[in-house]
Amino acid sequence: MTIRDFTEYRSVYENLPFEPTLEHFRRRRIGEKLAVEFSKVAPHVLDVGVGRDAVGRSLPFPISSLTLVEPMSWALDRDEEKYGPGADVRFCGVFDDFVKTVAPTTKFDLIIFAGLLHEMTLSESERAISSSADLLSKDGLVVAVVPNRNSIHRVLGVHMGIQESLDTKTEAEARINQQTGYSVSSLNQSFESKGFRTHFSETFFLKLSSHAQMEKFIAGGSLTEQGLESLYDLSEVLPEHGAEVLGIYKPLS
């Protein structure tokens, strides 16, 4: 298990430029894609990795229950302050530890890994994917979102000589201590090798430059809300080169 200094991580994470904007579009994209899947059923949801605001809090359809797993207590405290204690389950710890506490009969209809798997080592992420198969209901779904190794800003960086290769960590990735890089195909392969089939996968939001530069564009007024919306829509023009990969997976059996 990768050991993290979560105090240091919080400082870096909460001060990472442009990340709140990208998280907004991430939650929106997840909601758009899942709304069709759960138009008739209110799922039991497991959201792994709460961060600034859990994706499970912004789903555009009714849910039956919400279980949050997060190793950083401040994130769970913030969630409780914002949404109240309620009937939700909040587990403070890593996913491996959560899996050990769950009764064998516990099943979820939707498991969310949003902005998480890339922060694990490859072996840790593969173990998390395997564990999610055991926790998923027969007709359930797993949704995963990770940064795209083939994002247009990375492609441009290599072409312009700013970045050595697509596998080179960007400044933001180094600061956040990102462990694993994914493309559409490699994320799909990770799930398919663990007993899933790819139900849907895509990239979204055309991020043209680094997080820091995107934030400067916004602060300087050259990137407006309308411009951000255009970048969100334009990812359909370059379907392999959006900033993040979104995959939806179903169990084979």
N, C-alpha and C positions, 0 to 999 in steps of 0.2 A: 504493500500500500504506500502510495506517495505521501510523504509527510509535508504538510504545508504549515506555514506560519500564518494563521488566519487573520491575525491582527494586521500584519503587513499587507496581506491580500486585500483586506477591506479598504485600506488606504489607497492602494493602487486602483482597485476596482471602482470605487466611488468617485475617483478623480480621473478616470479614463475618458478622454474627450470623445464626443459623438456617440458613445455607447448607449446613453439613454434614448437617443433618436433611433438608433438601429433596433433597440429593444422594442420600441413602439411599433415599428414595422414588422418585427418578428412576431409579436403577439397578434397583430392584425392578420398576418398571413396564416398563422396557425388557426385562428378562429375562422377565417374564410374557408379553409380546406376542410376543417372538421365539422362545420355547421351542416354540411350535406350528409356526412356520415352519421350524425347523431340528431337528425331532424325528428325522429320518432321515439328515441330512447334517451332517458336521462342517465348518463353513465356514472359509475363509481370511478373516481379519478385519483390516480397517484401521480403527483407532480414532484419530480426529483430535481432539487436545485432551485431554491426560492429566489435568492439574489435580491435585487431591488424590489421586485414585485412578481409574485408567482403568476405564471401563465394561466394556471387554473382559476385565477380570480377574474380573468377577463374573457372567458369563453362565452360566445354569444348564444348560448343555449342552456337550458336548465340541466343541473347535475344532481345526482342523488347523494353523493358524498365527496369530500375532498380530503386527501391525505397528503401532507407536505413532508418531504424529507430534505434536511438541510444541516450541514455540519456547523454552520456559523450561527450561534445563538442570537446575535444581534439581528439577523435577518428574520428569524422566527418571532423575536420580540416585536419587531417593527410590523410584521404581519398581524400579530395579535392586537397591537395598538390600533391599527387601521381598520381591521375587520371584526374585532371582538373575539372573545374566547370561543363562543358558539359550540357547535358539535363537531367541528373539524378536528382531525388528528394532526398533531405537529410532532415530528420525530427529529430530535437534535442528534445528528450523527451522520456517518457516511452510509451510502447505500448498502454496502456489504453488511454492516451491523443491523440495518433495518431488516434486511432479508432474514437474518437469523432470528428475529423476534416475531416474525409473522406466522400465524397459524397456517398449516398446510391447506386448510379449506378457504383461506382468504384469496379472493380473486378481484381483479380490477378490469373494468371495461375499456379504460383508456390510461395508458402510462405515458408520461411526458418527460423527455430528456431534452430540454431546451437550453442550449448554450452550456452543455456540461461534458459530453463524452470527450471532446477535444482537450479538456483539462485533466483527463485521466491518462495514464500510460495505456498503451495498446492492450496489454494484458488485462488491466483493470476495466477498460471499456468493454472488452469482449466478455468478461465475467459479468458485468452489469447487464449486457444484452442477454446472455444466457439466463440470468436470474429473472429478468423481466418475462421471459417465456413461461416460467413456472408460476408467475403471479398473474398472468393474463387469463381472462375468461375465454371461453371457446370462440366467440365471435369478436373478441376484443382487438384493439389497435394499439400499437406503439408509435408515437411520433417523436422524431429526433431532429434537432436543428444544430448544425455546426458551421463554423466558418468554412468558406469554400477555398480550397487550395488553388483553384483556377479562377478566382475573382478577377475581374477586368483590371483592377488597380494593381494586382500582383503581376498580371501579364504585361501591363504597361511598364511596371517597374523593372522587369527583366529586360524588356525591349530597349528601355532607355539607359540601361546600365546602372540603375539605382539599386537593384537587387540582383544577387548572384544567380539565383534560380527560384523556381516556384516553390521549392521546398525550404528555402531560407526563411527563418522567422522574421517577421516585420518587427519594428520597434514596439508596437502595441502588444504583439504576441509574446515578445521577450519579457516585457514588463509584467504581464499577467501570468507568466510561466506556463504558457501553453505546451502541452505534452505531445499531442498527436495531431497530424494534419489529415484532412479528408477532402475528397472530391465526391461528386455524385456517385461515380462507380464504386469507389472504395467504401463509402458508407453503406451502399446497397449490399456490397459483398460481405461486409462485416455482419450484417443482419442475416443475410441468406445463408451464411456459413453456420449460423446458430439456430437454424430451424424456422426461419421466417421466409415469407415471400414478399417482394416489394409490391406494395399496393399502389404507391404513387411516389414520385420523387421529382424535384425541380430545384432550381436556384431562384433567388429573388433579391431585389433591390440592387441596382447598378451603382456600386460605390466606385467613383472614378479615381480616388486618391486615398491617402492614409486617413486614419481617424483624426489625427491632429489637423491635417489640412482641411478635411471636411468641416471640422468645427470652426476653423478660421473663415471658411467660405460663409458659414451661417452667421457668425459674429459680424462679419464685414458687410452683410446684406446682399452678397452676390448669389447666395443660395437661399431662396425663399421657400415658403411652404409649398407653393406651386411647383417649384423646381424639385423639391423632394418627392412630391407626388409623381412627377414625370420620371424621376429615376426609379421609382417603385414600378411604374408601368413599363418602362423601357427594358426591364430585365427579360421580358418576353421576346424582345428583339435579339438578345444574346443569351439564349436559354441556359448555356453552360457556364456563364461568367458573372452571375449575380454574386453578391457579397456572401450569402449564406446558402447552405444546402438544407432543404427540408425533405425528409423522407417519412412516409407512412408505411407501416409494416403489419402484416397479418401472420398469425401462426400457420404453419403448413397443415397441422392436424387439429 
